[in-house]
Amino acid sequence: MNIELKNITKSFSTPTGNVEVFKNLNLTIRSGEFVSILGPNGCGKTTLFNLIIGLDNEYSGEVKLDHIADRRTAIAYMMQKDLLLPWKTVYQNIIVGIEIQGKINSSTKENVMQYLKRFGISNLVHSYPSQLSGGERQKVALIRTLMLDSEIMLLDEPFSAIDYNTRLELQAQIHALSKENHKTVLLITHDIDEAITVSDRTIIFNHKPNETFKELQITFDVEKRSPISVKQDQKFSKYFTEMWQSLPKQDEQ
C-alpha cells in the first residue's frame, strides 16, 4: 500500500499572519515500509498524518493511497494518549474499533486473547483502565489498533509517555508485527534510538515551511531486530550521529 504526497502546500491562519507548514512537499511511503518521522515541535509531523488520513482537507496538492476507497477502514491511527473508555473492560476497549466497523466475528475473541498473551497481559482481560499501569494501558491501546487490521498504521508518539523497559518491549513488538503482517507504518517520534530500532527509513523535517527533508535508510544484519540487537550493531552509532546532526538544535530554532 503506497502513500504518495504530491506538491503538498499547507498553511494555517494565525492572529499574527499566515504560517506555511509545507511548500510543494513530495513524499512517497512504499508498501510494507516502516518509516519514522522526526523533527522539532511544530514542524508539521502531526499535520502530515491529518492530511494522509483525511482529517484535514484544506491544502493544495494531492494525497494518493493505492486502491483505497475509504481511508477510515484502510488506516489505523494511534495517538500518544491511550483514549481508553473508563467504563469498559480491557476486552471491550480492544474491540471498540472493529465493533464500530462491523467486523466482529467468530474469531474475534481468540484473536484478542492471542494479542493479550503476546503482550503479557492476558490476565487483565476483564480489568478496567483504572486498574492498569500506564504501560499496560498503552499495550491495550496498541492491541486495539492492531485488531483493526488496517493496511496502514499511523503512530503518533505512542510510546513516549511509558516506562523505558515497556517502551523497548513495544518497539520490538510493533516492528515484528508490522513485518509479519506486511503493514505500512508511519511513526512520529522524538526518540532517535526508537527511530533507528524500528525503521526501514527515517525522514527528518526541519524548519517550516518544509519543502525538502533529510532521509536515511536503516539496515541491520541481525537475525531478529530488537532494541538490544541493533544497539550491538556497529551501524547504530553511525546512524545515531547522522540523525542527531541532521536535527535542528535549540539555538537554530
FIKOLZA-1660 file (N, C-alpha, C; in steps of 0.1 Angstrom, whole numbers, plus 5000, padded with zeros to 4 digits):
% residues 253
   i   px   py   pz ch aa at
   1 5008 4988 5000  A  M  N
   1 5000 5000 5000  A  M CA
   1 5009 5012 5000  A  M  C
   2 5011 5018 4988  A  N  N
   2 5019 5030 4987  A  N CA
   2 5011 5043 4992  A  N  C
   3 5018 5052 4998  A  I  N
   3 5012 5065 5002  A  I CA
   3 5021 5075 4994  A  I  C
   4 5014 5084 4986  A  E  N
   4 5021 5093 4978  A  E CA
   4 5016 5107 4980  A  E  C
   5 5024 5117 4984  A  L  N
   5 5020 5131 4986  A  L CA
   5 5027 5139 4975  A  L  C
   6 5019 5146 4967  A  K  N
   6 5024 5153 4955  A  K CA
   6 5022 5168 4957  A  K  C
   7 5033 5175 4957  A  N  N
   7 5032 5190 4957  A  N CA
   7 5023 5195 4967  A  N  C
   8 5024 5190 4980  A  I  N
   8 5016 5194 4991  A  I CA
   8 5020 5208 4996  A  I  C
   9 5011 5217 4996  A  T  N
   9 5013 5230 5002  A  T CA
   9 5002 5232 5013  A  T  C
  10 5006 5235 5025  A  K  N
  10 4996 5236 5036  A  K CA
  10 5000 5247 5045  A  K  C
  11 4990 5255 5049  A  S  N
  11 4993 5267 5058  A  S CA
  11 4981 5268 5068  A  S  C
  12 4984 5275 5078  A  F  N
  12 4974 5278 5088  A  F CA
  12 4973 5293 5090  A  F  C
  13 4961 5298 5093  A  S  N
  13 4959 5312 5096  A  S CA
  13 4960 5314 5111  A  S  C
  14 4968 5324 5115  A  T  N
  14 4970 5327 5129  A  T CA
  14 4968 5342 5131  A  T  C
  15 4967 5346 5144  A  P  N
  15 4965 5361 5147  A  P CA
  15 4976 5369 5142  A  P  C
  16 4988 5363 5140  A  T  N
  16 4999 5371 5135  A  T CA
  16 5002 5370 5120  A  T  C
  17 4993 5362 5114  A  G  N
  17 4995 5360 5099  A  G CA
  17 4994 5346 5095  A  G  C
  18 4997 5343 5082  A  N  N
  18 4997 5330 5076  A  N CA
  18 5009 5322 5079  A  N  C
  19 5008 5310 5084  A  V  N
  19 5020 5302 5087  A  V CA
  19 5020 5290 5077  A  V  C
  20 5030 5289 5069  A  E  N
  20 5031 5279 5059  A  E CA
  20 5039 5267 5065  A  E  C
  21 5033 5255 5065  A  V  N
  21 5039 5243 5071  A  V CA
  21 5046 5235 5060  A  V  C
  22 5039 5233 5049  A  F  N
  22 5045 5225 5038  A  F CA
  22 5045 5234 5025  A  F  C
  23 5055 5233 5017  A  K  N
  23 5055 5240 5005  A  K CA
  23 5060 5231 4994  A  K  C
  24 5051 5227 4985  A  N  N
  24 5054 5218 4974  A  N CA
  24 5061 5205 4979  A  N  C
  25 5056 5200 4989  A  L  N
  25 5062 5188 4995  A  L CA
  25 5059 5175 4987  A  L  C
  26 5069 5167 4984  A  N  N
  26 5067 5155 4977  A  N CA
  26 5073 5144 4985  A  N  C
  27 5065 5133 4988  A  L  N
  27 5070 5123 4997  A  L CA
  27 5062 5110 4993  A  L  C
  28 5070 5099 4992  A  T  N
  28 5064 5086 4990  A  T CA
  28 5067 5076 5000  A  T  C
  29 5058 5069 5006  A  I  N
  29 5060 5058 5015  A  I CA
  29 5056 5045 5008  A  I  C
  30 5066 5036 5007  A  R  N
  30 5064 5024 4999  A  R CA
  30 5056 5013 5007  A  R  C
  31 5049 5005 5000  A  S  N
  31 5041 4994 5007  A  S CA
  31 5050 4985 5015  A  S  C
  32 5045 4983 5027  A  G  N
  32 5053 4974 5037  A  G CA
  32 5064 4981 5044  A  G  C
  33 5066 4994 5041  A  E  N
  33 5078 5001 5047  A  E CA
  33 5074 5006 5061  A  E  C
  34 5084 5007 5070  A  F  N
  34 5083 5012 5083  A  F CA
  34 5091 5025 5083  A  F  C
  35 5084 5037 5084  A  V  N
  35 5091 5050 5083  A  V CA
  35 5089 5058 5095  A  V  C
  36 5099 5063 5101  A  S  N
  36 5098 5072 5113  A  S CA
  36 5100 5086 5108  A  S  C
  37 5092 5095 5114  A  I  N
  37 5093 5109 5111  A  I CA
  37 5098 5117 5123  A  I  C
  38 5109 5124 5122  A  L  N
  38 5114 5132 5133  A  L CA
  38 5115 5147 5129  A  L  C
  39 5116 5155 5139  A  G  N
  39 5117 5170 5137  A  G CA
  39 5113 5177 5149  A  G  C
  40 5116 5190 5149  A  P  N
  40 5112 5198 5161  A  P CA
  40 5097 5200 5163  A  P  C
  41 5093 5204 5175  A  N  N
  41 5078 5206 5177  A  N CA
  41 5074 5217 5167  A  N  C
  42 5062 5215 5162  A  G  N
  42 5056 5225 5153  A  G CA
  42 5060 5224 5139  A  G  C
  43 5068 5214 5135  A  C  N
  43 5073 5213 5121  A  C CA
  43 5064 5207 5111  A  C  C
  44 5053 5201 5116  A  G  N
  44 5043 5196 5107  A  G CA
  44 5041 5181 5107  A  G  C
  45 5046 5174 5117  A  K  N
  45 5046 5159 5117  A  K CA
  45 5031 5155 5119  A  K  C
  46 5024 5160 5129  A  T  N
  46 5010 5156 5131  A  T CA
  46 5001 5161 5120  A  T  C
  47 5004 5173 5115  A  T  N
  47 4997 5178 5103  A  T CA
  47 4998 5169 5091  A  T  C
  48 5010 5163 5089  A  L  N
  48 5011 5153 5078  A  L CA
  48 5002 5141 5080  A  L  C
  49 5001 5136 5092  A  F  N
  49 4992 5125 5095  A  F CA
  49 4978 5129 5092  A  F  C
  50 4974 5141 5096  A  N  N
  50 4960 5145 5094  A  N CA
  50 4957 5147 5079  A  N  C
  51 4966 5150 5071  A  L  N
  51 4964 5151 5057  A  L CA
  51 4963 5137 5051  A  L  C
  52 4971 5127 5055  A  I  N
  52 4971 5114 5050  A  I CA
  52 4957 5107 5053  A  I  C
  53 4953 5108 5066  A  I  N
  53 4941 5101 5070  A  I CA
  53 4928 5109 5065  A  I  C
  54 4929 5121 5061  A  G  N
  54 4918 5129 5056  A  G CA
  54 4911 5137 5066  A  G  C
  55 4917 5139 5078  A  L  N
  55 4911 5148 5088  A  L CA
  55 4912 5163 5084  A  L  C
  56 4922 5166 5076  A  D  N
  56 4924 5179 5071  A  D CA
  56 4924 5179 5056  A  D  C
  57 4915 5186 5050  A  N  N
  57 4914 5186 5035  A  N CA
  57 4917 5200 5030  A  N  C
  58 4921 5209 5038  A  E  N
  58 4924 5223 5033  A  E CA
  58 4939 5224 5030  A  E  C
  59 4942 5220 5018  A  Y  N
  59 4956 5220 5013  A  Y CA
  59 4955 5220 4998  A  Y  C
  60 4967 5223 4992  A  S  N
  60 4968 5221 4977  A  S CA
  60 4977 5210 4974  A  S  C
  61 4976 5204 4963  A  G  N
  61 4984 5192 4960  A  G CA
  61 4975 5179 4961  A  G  C
  62 4982 5168 4962  A  E  N
  62 4974 5155 4961  A  E CA
  62 4980 5145 4970  A  E  C
  63 4971 5138 4978  A  V  N
  63 4974 5127 4986  A  V CA
  63 4968 5114 4980  A  V  C
  64 4977 5105 4976  A  K  N
  64 4972 5093 4969  A  K CA
  64 4975 5081 4977  A  K  C
  65 4965 5072 4979  A  L  N
  65 4967 5059 4986  A  L CA
  65 4962 5049 4976  A  L  C
  66 4971 5039 4973  A  D  N
  66 4967 5029 4963  A  D CA
  66 4954 5021 4966  A  D  C
  67 4945 5021 4956  A  H  N
  67 4933 5013 4957  A  H CA
  67 4925 5015 4970  A  H  C
  68 4925 5027 4975  A  I  N
  68 4917 5030 4988  A  I CA
  68 4904 5037 4984  A  I  C
  69 4893 5031 4988  A  A  N
  69 4880 5037 4987  A  A CA
  69 4876 5045 4999  A  A  C
  70 4880 5039 5011  A  D  N
  70 4876 5045 5024  A  D CA
  70 4888 5045 5033  A  D  C
  71 4893 5057 5035  A  R  N
  71 4905 5058 5044  A  R CA
  71 4902 5054 5058  A  R  C
  72 4890 5055 5063  A  R  N
  72 4886 5052 5077  A  R CA
  72 4889 5038 5080  A  R  C
  73 4887 5029 5070  A  T  N
  73 4890 5015 5073  A  T CA
  73 4903 5010 5069  A  T  C
  74 4910 5018 5060  A  A  N
  74 4923 5014 5055  A  A CA
  74 4934 5019 5064  A  A  C
  75 4931 5029 5072  A  I  N
  75 4942 5035 5081  A  I CA
  75 4938 5034 5095  A  I  C
  76 4947 5029 5104  A  A  N
  76 4945 5029 5118  A  A CA
  76 4955 5040 5124  A  A  C
  77 4949 5048 5133  A  Y  N
  77 4956 5059 5138  A  Y CA
  77 4957 5058 5153  A  Y  C
  78 4970 5057 5159  A  M  N
  78 4972 5056 5173  A  M CA
  78 4979 5068 5178  A  M  C
  79 4974 5074 5188  A  M  N
  79 4979 5087 5194  A  M CA
  79 4987 5084 5207  A  M  C
  80 4993 5094 5212  A  Q  N
  80 5001 5093 5224  A  Q CA
  80 4992 5089 5236  A  Q  C
  81 4980 5096 5237  A  K  N
  81 4971 5092 5247  A  K CA
  81 4964 5079 5244  A  K  C
  82 4962 5071 5254  A  D  N
  82 4956 5058 5251  A  D CA
  82 4941 5059 5248  A  D  C
  83 4934 5069 5253  A  L  N
  83 4920 5071 5250  A  L CA
  83 4911 5059 5253  A  L  C
  84 4915 5052 5263  A  L  N
  84 4906 5040 5267  A  L CA
  84 4894 5045 5274  A  L  C
  85 4883 5038 5272  A  L  N
  85 4870 5042 5278  A  L CA
  85 4869 5036 5292  A  L  C
  86 4868 5045 5302  A  P  N
  86 4869 5040 5316  A  P CA
  86 4858 5030 5321  A  P  C
  87 4847 5031 5314  A  W  N
  87 4836 5022 5318  A  W CA
  87 4836 5008 5311  A  W  C
  88 4846 5006 5302  A  K  N
  88 4847 4994 5295  A  K CA
  88 4859 4986 5300  A  K  C
  89 4858 4972 5299  A  T  N
  89 4869 4964 5303  A  T CA
  89 4880 4964 5292  A  T  C
  90 4891 4958 5295  A  V  N
  90 4902 4957 5285  A  V CA
  90 4897 4951 5272  A  V  C
  91 4890 4940 5274  A  Y  N
  91 4885 4933 5262  A  Y CA
  91 4875 4942 5254  A  Y  C
  92 4866 4949 5261  A  Q  N
  92 4856 4957 5255  A  Q CA
  92 4863 4969 5248  A  Q  C
  93 4874 4975 5254  A  N  N
  93 4881 4986 5248  A  N CA
  93 4888 4981 5235  A  N  C
  94 4893 4969 5235  A  I  N
  94 4901 4964 5224  A  I CA
  94 4892 4963 5212  A  I  C
  95 4880 4959 5214  A  I  N
  95 4871 4956 5202  A  I CA
  95 4862 4968 5198  A  I  C
  96 4864 4979 5204  A  V  N
  96 4856 4991 5201  A  V CA
  96 4857 4994 5186  A  V  C
  97 4869 4995 5181  A  G  N
  97 4871 4999 5167  A  G CA
  97 4864 4989 5157  A  G  C
  98 4867 4976 5159  A  I  N
  98 4861 4967 5150  A  I CA
  98 4846 4965 5152  A  I  C
  99 4841 4969 5164  A  E  N
  99 4827 4969 5166  A  E CA
  99 4820 4980 5158  A  E  C
 100 4826 4991 5158  A  I  N
 100 4821 5003 5150  A  I CA
 100 4821 5000 5135  A  I  C
 101 4832 4993 5131  A  Q  N
 101 4833 4989 5117  A  Q CA
 101 4825 4977 5113  A  Q  C
 102 4818 4970 5122  A  G  N
 102 4810 4958 5120  A  G CA
 102 4819 4946 5116  A  G  C
 103 4831 4945 5122  A  K  N
 103 4840 4934 5119  A  K CA
 103 4841 4924 5130  A  K  C
 104 4832 4924 5139  A  I  N
 104 4832 4913 5150  A  I CA
 104 4828 4900 5143  A  I  C
 105 4835 4890 5146  A  N  N
 105 4832 4877 5140  A  N CA
 105 4836 4866 5150  A  N  C
 106 4834 4853 5146  A  S  N
 106 4836 4842 5155  A  S CA
 106 4851 4840 5160  A  S  C
 107 4860 4846 5153  A  S  N
 107 4874 4845 5157  A  S CA
 107 4879 4857 5165  A  S  C
 108 4870 4867 5167  A  T  N
 108 4875 4879 5174  A  T CA
 108 4880 4877 5188  A  T  C
 109 4873 4869 5196  A  K  N
 109 4878 4867 5210  A  K CA
 109 4891 4860 5210  A  K  C
 110 4893 4850 5201  A  E  N
 110 4906 4842 5200  A  E CA
 110 4917 4852 5196  A  E  C
 111 4915 4860 5186  A  N  N
 111 4925 4870 5182  A  N CA
 111 4929 4879 5193  A  N  C
 112 4919 4884 5200  A  V  N
 112 4922 4894 5211  A  V CA
 112 4931 4887 5222  A  V  C
 113 4927 4874 5225  A  M  N
 113 4934 4867 5235  A  M CA
 113 4949 4864 5231  A  M  C
 114 4950 4861 5218  A  Q  N
 114 4964 4859 5213  A  Q CA
 114 4973 4871 5214  A  Q  C
 115 4967 4883 5211  A  Y  N
 115 4975 4895 5213  A  Y CA
 115 4977 4898 5228  A  Y  C
 116 4967 4896 5236  A  L  N
 116 4969 4898 5251  A  L CA
 116 4980 4889 5256  A  L  C
 117 4981 4877 5252  A  K  N
 117 4991 4867 5256  A  K CA
 117 5005 4872 5251  A  K  C
 118 5005 4876 5238  A  R  N
 118 5018 4880 5232  A  R CA
 118 5024 4892 5240  A  R  C
 119 5015 4901 5244  A  F  N
 119 5019 4913 5252  A  F CA
 119 5020 4911 5267  A  F  C
 120 5018 4899 5271  A  G  N
 120 5019 4895 5285  A  G CA
 120 5009 4901 5295  A  G  C
 121 4997 4903 5290  A  I  N
 121 4986 4909 5298  A  I CA
 121 4973 4902 5297  A  I  C
 122 4974 4889 5294  A  S  N
 122 4961 4881 5292  A  S CA
 122 4953 4880 5305  A  S  C
 123 4960 4882 5317  A  N  N
 123 4953 4881 5330  A  N CA
 123 4945 4894 5332  A  N  C
 124 4946 4904 5324  A  L  N
 124 4939 4917 5326  A  L CA
 124 4927 4918 5317  A  L  C
 125 4923 4908 5310  A  V  N
 125 4912 4909 5300  A  V CA
 125 4900 4914 5306  A  V  C
 126 4896 4912 5318  A  H  N
 126 4884 4917 5324  A  H CA
 126 4886 4929 5333  A  H  C
 127 4898 4934 5333  A  S  N
 127 4901 4946 5342  A  S CA
 127 4897 4959 5335  A  S  C
 128 4896 4970 5343  A  Y  N
 128 4892 4983 5338  A  Y CA
 128 4904 4992 5337  A  Y  C
 129 4904 5002 5329  A  P  N
 129 4916 5011 5327  A  P CA
 129 4921 5016 5340  A  P  C
 130 4913 5019 5349  A  S  N
 130 4918 5025 5362  A  S CA
 130 4926 5015 5370  A  S  C
 131 4925 5002 5366  A  Q  N
 131 4933 4992 5373  A  Q CA
 131 4946 4989 5366  A  Q  C
 132 4949 4996 5356  A  L  N
 132 4961 4993 5348  A  L CA
 132 4972 5004 5350  A  L  C
 133 4984 4999 5348  A  S  N
 133 4995 5009 5348  A  S CA
 133 4996 5016 5334  A  S  C
 134 5004 5027 5333  A  G  N
 134 5005 5034 5321  A  G CA
 134 5009 5025 5309  A  G  C
 135 5019 5016 5312  A  G  N
 135 5024 5007 5302  A  G CA
 135 5013 4997 5297  A  G  C
 136 5006 4992 5307  A  E  N
 136 4995 4983 5304  A  E CA
 136 4984 4989 5296  A  E  C
 137 4981 5002 5299  A  R  N
 137 4971 5009 5291  A  R CA
 137 4975 5011 5277  A  R  C
 138 4988 5014 5275  A  Q  N
 138 4993 5016 5261  A  Q CA
 138 4994 5003 5254  A  Q  C
 139 4996 4992 5260  A  K  N
 139 4996 4979 5253  A  K CA
 139 4982 4976 5249  A  K  C
 140 4972 4979 5257  A  V  N
 140 4958 4977 5253  A  V CA
 140 4954 4986 5241  A  V  C
 141 4959 4999 5241  A  A  N
 141 4956 5008 5230  A  A CA
 141 4963 5003 5217  A  A  C
 142 4975 4997 5218  A  L  N
 142 4982 4992 5207  A  L CA
 142 4974 4980 5201  A  L  C
 143 4970 4971 5210  A  I  N
 143 4963 4959 5205  A  I CA
 143 4950 4963 5198  A  I  C
 144 4943 4973 5204  A  R  N
 144 4931 4979 5198  A  R CA
 144 4934 4983 5183  A  R  C
 145 4945 4990 5182  A  T  N
 145 4949 4995 5168  A  T CA
 145 4952 4983 5159  A  T  C
 146 4959 4973 5164  A  L  N
 146 4963 4961 5156  A  L CA
 146 4950 4953 5152  A  L  C
 147 4941 4953 5161  A  M  N
 147 4928 4945 5158  A  M CA
 147 4921 4950 5146  A  M  C
 148 4923 4963 5143  A  L  N
 148 4916 4969 5131  A  L CA
 148 4921 4962 5118  A  L  C
 149 4933 4957 5119  A  D  N
 149 4939 4950 5107  A  D CA
 149 4939 4959 5095  A  D  C
 150 4942 4972 5097  A  S  N
 150 4943 4981 5086  A  S CA
 150 4956 4980 5078  A  S  C
 151 4956 4984 5065  A  E  N
 151 4967 4982 5057  A  E CA
 151 4978 4992 5061  A  E  C
 152 4974 5004 5066  A  I  N
 152 4983 5014 5070  A  I CA
 152 4981 5018 5085  A  I  C
 153 4992 5019 5092  A  M  N
 153 4992 5023 5106  A  M CA
 153 4999 5037 5108  A  M  C
 154 4993 5046 5114  A  L  N
 154 4999 5059 5117  A  L CA
 154 5000 5060 5132  A  L  C
 155 5013 5061 5137  A  L  N
 155 5015 5060 5152  A  L CA
 155 5022 5074 5156  A  L  C
 156 5014 5081 5164  A  D  N
 156 5019 5095 5168  A  D CA
 156 5024 5095 5182  A  D  C
 157 5037 5092 5183  A  E  N
 157 5044 5092 5196  A  E CA
 157 5037 5082 5206  A  E  C
 158 5034 5070 5202  A  P  N
 158 5026 5062 5211  A  P CA
 158 5033 5056 5223  A  P  C
 159 5047 5057 5223  A  F  N
 159 5054 5051 5234  A  F CA
 159 5062 5061 5243  A  F  C
 160 5059 5074 5240  A  S  N
 160 5068 5084 5247  A  S CA
 160 5065 5086 5262  A  S  C
 161 5053 5082 5266  A  A  N
 161 5049 5085 5280  A  A CA
 161 5050 5073 5289  A  A  C
 162 5056 5062 5284  A  I  N
 162 5056 5050 5293  A  I CA
 162 5070 5047 5297  A  I  C
 163 5072 5038 5307  A  D  N
 163 5085 5035 5312  A  D CA
 163 5094 5029 5302  A  D  C
 164 5107 5030 5305  A  Y  N
 164 5117 5026 5295  A  Y CA
 164 5117 5012 5291  A  Y  C
 165 5115 5002 5300  A  N  N
 165 5115 4988 5297  A  N CA
 165 5103 4984 5288  A  N  C
 166 5091 4990 5292  A  T  N
 166 5079 4987 5284  A  T CA
 166 5081 4993 5270  A  T  C
 167 5087 5005 5269  A  R  N
 167 5089 5011 5256  A  R CA
 167 5098 5002 5247  A  R  C
 168 5108 4997 5253  A  L  N
 168 5117 4988 5245  A  L CA
 168 5109 4976 5240  A  L  C
 169 5101 4970 5249  A  E  N
 169 5093 4958 5245  A  E CA
 169 5083 4962 5234  A  E  C
 170 5077 4973 5235  A  L  N
 170 5067 4976 5224  A  L CA
 170 5073 4980 5211  A  L  C
 171 5085 4986 5212  A  Q  N
 171 5093 4989 5200  A  Q CA
 171 5096 4975 5192  A  Q  C
 172 5100 4966 5200  A  A  N
 172 5103 4953 5193  A  A CA
 172 5091 4946 5188  A  A  C
 173 5080 4947 5195  A  Q  N
 173 5067 4941 5191  A  Q CA
 173 5061 4947 5179  A  Q  C
 174 5061 4961 5178  A  I  N
 174 5055 4967 5167  A  I CA
 174 5063 4965 5154  A  I  C
 175 5076 4965 5156  A  H  N
 175 5084 4962 5144  A  H CA
 175 5081 4948 5139  A  H  C
 176 5082 4938 5148  A  A  N
 176 5079 4924 5144  A  A CA
 176 5066 4922 5138  A  A  C
 177 5055 4928 5144  A  L  N
 177 5042 4926 5139  A  L CA
 177 5039 4933 5126  A  L  C
 178 5045 4944 5124  A  S  N
 178 5044 4951 5111  A  S CA
 178 5049 4943 5100  A  S  C
 179 5061 4936 5102  A  K  N
 179 5067 4928 5092  A  K CA
 179 5059 4915 5090  A  K  C
 180 5055 4909 5101  A  E  N
 180 5047 4896 5100  A  E CA
 180 5034 4898 5092  A  E  C
 181 5028 4910 5094  A  N  N
 181 5015 4912 5087  A  N CA
 181 5016 4922 5075  A  N  C
 182 5028 4925 5071  A  H  N
 182 5030 4933 5059  A  H CA
 182 5023 4946 5059  A  H  C
 183 5024 4953 5070  A  K  N
 183 5018 4966 5072  A  K CA
 183 5027 4978 5067  A  K  C
 184 5021 4988 5063  A  T  N
 184 5028 5001 5060  A  T CA
 184 5027 5010 5072  A  T  C
 185 5038 5014 5079  A  V  N
 185 5037 5021 5091  A  V CA
 185 5045 5034 5091  A  V  C
 186 5038 5044 5096  A  L  N
 186 5045 5057 5098  A  L CA
 186 5045 5060 5113  A  L  C
 187 5056 5064 5119  A  L  N
 187 5057 5066 5133  A  L CA
 187 5063 5080 5135  A  L  C
 188 5056 5088 5143  A  I  N
 188 5062 5101 5147  A  I CA
 188 5069 5099 5160  A  I  C
 189 5081 5103 5161  A  T  N
 189 5089 5102 5173  A  T CA
 189 5099 5113 5175  A  T  C
 190 5103 5116 5187  A  H  N
 190 5114 5125 5190  A  H CA
 190 5126 5117 5195  A  H  C
 191 5125 5103 5196  A  D  N
 191 5135 5095 5201  A  D CA
 191 5143 5089 5190  A  D  C
 192 5156 5093 5189  A  I  N
 192 5164 5088 5178  A  I CA
 192 5166 5073 5179  A  I  C
 193 5169 5068 5191  A  D  N
 193 5171 5054 5194  A  D CA
 193 5159 5046 5188  A  D  C
 194 5147 5051 5191  A  E  N
 194 5135 5044 5187  A  E CA
 194 5134 5044 5172  A  E  C
 195 5136 5055 5166  A  A  N
 195 5136 5056 5151  A  A CA
 195 5145 5046 5145  A  A  C
 196 5157 5045 5150  A  I  N
 196 5167 5035 5145  A  I CA
 196 5163 5021 5147  A  I  C
 197 5157 5018 5158  A  T  N
 197 5153 5005 5162  A  T CA
 197 5143 4999 5153  A  T  C
 198 5132 5007 5149  A  V  N
 198 5121 5001 5142  A  V CA
 198 5120 5004 5127  A  V  C
 199 5128 5014 5122  A  S  N
 199 5126 5019 5109  A  S CA
 199 5134 5012 5098  A  S  C
 200 5127 5012 5086  A  D  N
 200 5134 5010 5074  A  D CA
 200 5140 5022 5068  A  D  C
 201 5134 5034 5072  A  R  N
 201 5138 5047 5067  A  R CA
 201 5133 5057 5077  A  R  C
 202 5142 5068 5079  A  T  N
 202 5138 5079 5087  A  T CA
 202 5137 5091 5078  A  T  C
 203 5127 5100 5081  A  I  N
 203 5125 5113 5075  A  I CA
 203 5126 5124 5085  A  I  C
 204 5135 5133 5083  A  I  N
 204 5137 5144 5093  A  I CA
 204 5133 5157 5087  A  I  C
 205 5123 5163 5093  A  F  N
 205 5118 5176 5089  A  F CA
 205 5126 5187 5097  A  F  C
 206 5127 5199 5091  A  N  N
 206 5134 5209 5098  A  N CA
 206 5125 5221 5100  A  N  C
 207 5129 5233 5096  A  H  N
 207 5121 5245 5098  A  H CA
 207 5109 5246 5088  A  H  C
 208 5098 5252 5092  A  K  N
 208 5087 5255 5083  A  K CA
 208 5092 5266 5074  A  K  C
 209 5087 5266 5061  A  P  N
 209 5079 5256 5055  A  P CA
 209 5087 5244 5050  A  P  C
 210 5083 5232 5052  A  N  N
 210 5091 5220 5048  A  N CA
 210 5088 5218 5033  A  N  C
 211 5099 5219 5025  A  E  N
 211 5098 5216 5011  A  E CA
 211 5107 5204 5008  A  E  C
 212 5118 5204 5014  A  T  N
 212 5128 5192 5013  A  T CA
 212 5130 5187 5027  A  T  C
 213 5135 5175 5028  A  F  N
 213 5137 5168 5040  A  F CA
 213 5150 5159 5039  A  F  C
 214 5155 5156 5051  A  K  N
 214 5166 5146 5051  A  K CA
 214 5161 5133 5053  A  K  C
 215 5166 5123 5046  A  E  N
 215 5161 5109 5048  A  E CA
 215 5173 5100 5049  A  E  C
 216 5171 5089 5056  A  L  N
 216 5182 5080 5059  A  L CA
 216 5176 5065 5059  A  L  C
 217 5182 5057 5051  A  Q  N
 217 5178 5043 5050  A  Q CA
 217 5185 5036 5062  A  Q  C
 218 5177 5027 5069  A  I  N
 218 5182 5020 5080  A  I CA
 218 5183 5005 5077  A  I  C
 219 5194 4998 5078  A  T  N
 219 5195 4984 5076  A  T CA
 219 5205 4978 5086  A  T  C
 220 5201 4966 5091  A  F  N
 220 5210 4959 5101  A  F CA
 220 5211 4944 5097  A  F  C
 221 5222 4939 5098  A  D  N
 221 5224 4925 5095  A  D CA
 221 5223 4917 5108  A  D  C
 222 5210 4916 5113  A  V  N
 222 5207 4909 5125  A  V CA
 222 5196 4899 5122  A  V  C
 223 5196 4888 5129  A  E  N
 223 5186 4878 5126  A  E CA
 223 5172 4882 5131  A  E  C
 224 5172 4888 5143  A  K  N
 224 5159 4892 5149  A  K CA
 224 5161 4907 5154  A  K  C
 225 5155 4916 5148  A  R  N
 225 5157 4930 5151  A  R CA
 225 5150 4934 5164  A  R  C
 226 5157 4940 5173  A  S  N
 226 5152 4944 5186  A  S CA
 226 5160 4956 5191  A  S  C
 227 5156 4963 5201  A  P  N
 227 5164 4974 5207  A  P CA
 227 5177 4970 5211  A  P  C
 228 5179 4957 5216  A  I  N
 228 5191 4953 5221  A  I CA
 228 5200 4949 5209  A  I  C
 229 5195 4941 5200  A  S  N
 229 5203 4936 5189  A  S CA
 229 5209 4948 5180  A  S  C
 230 5201 4958 5178  A  V  N
 230 5205 4969 5169  A  V CA
 230 5216 4978 5176  A  V  C
 231 5215 4979 5189  A  K  N
 231 5224 4987 5197  A  K CA
 231 5238 4980 5197  A  K  C
 232 5238 4967 5195  A  Q  N
 232 5251 4960 5195  A  Q CA
 232 5257 4960 5181  A  Q  C
 233 5250 4965 5171  A  D  N
 233 5255 4966 5157  A  D CA
 233 5263 4978 5156  A  D  C
 234 5274 4977 5149  A  Q  N
 234 5283 4988 5147  A  Q CA
 234 5277 5000 5139  A  Q  C
 235 5267 4997 5131  A  K  N
 235 5260 5007 5124  A  K CA
 235 5252 5017 5132  A  K  C
 236 5248 5012 5144  A  F  N
 236 5239 5020 5153  A  F CA
 236 5245 5034 5156  A  F  C
 237 5257 5035 5160  A  S  N
 237 5263 5048 5164  A  S CA
 237 5264 5057 5151  A  S  C
 238 5267 5051 5140  A  K  N
 238 5268 5059 5128  A  K CA
 238 5254 5065 5124  A  K  C
 239 5243 5057 5125  A  Y  N
 239 5230 5062 5122  A  Y CA
 239 5226 5073 5132  A  Y  C
 240 5229 5070 5145  A  F  N
 240 5226 5080 5156  A  F CA
 240 5232 5093 5153  A  F  C
 241 5245 5093 5150  A  T  N
 241 5253 5105 5148  A  T CA
 241 5247 5113 5136  A  T  C
 242 5244 5106 5125  A  E  N
 242 5239 5113 5113  A  E CA
 242 5226 5119 5115  A  E  C
 243 5217 5112 5123  A  M  N
 243 5204 5117 5126  A  M CA
 243 5205 5129 5135  A  M  C
 244 5213 5128 5145  A  W  N
 244 5215 5139 5155  A  W CA
 244 5220 5151 5148  A  W  C
 245 5229 5150 5139  A  Q  N
 245 5235 5161 5132  A  Q CA
 245 5225 5168 5122  A  Q  C
 246 5215 5160 5118  A  S  N
 246 5205 5164 5108  A  S CA
 246 5194 5172 5115  A  S  C
 247 5192 5169 5128  A  L  N
 247 5181 5176 5135  A  L CA
 247 5185 5190 5139  A  L  C
 248 5176 5200 5138  A  P  N
 248 5179 5214 5142  A  P CA
 248 5181 5214 5157  A  P  C
 249 5191 5222 5161  A  K  N
 249 5194 5224 5176  A  K CA
 249 5186 5235 5181  A  K  C
 250 5185 5236 5194  A  Q  N
 250 5177 5246 5201  A  Q CA
 250 5180 5260 5196  A  Q  C
 251 5193 5264 5195  A  D  N
 251 5197 5277 5192  A  D CA
 251 5195 5280 5177  A  D  C
 252 5191 5270 5169  A  E  N
 252 5188 5272 5155  A  E CA
 252 5173 5273 5152  A  E  C
 253 5165 5271 5162  A  Q  N
 253 5150 5271 5160  A  Q CA
 253 5144 5285 5162  A  Q  C
% end
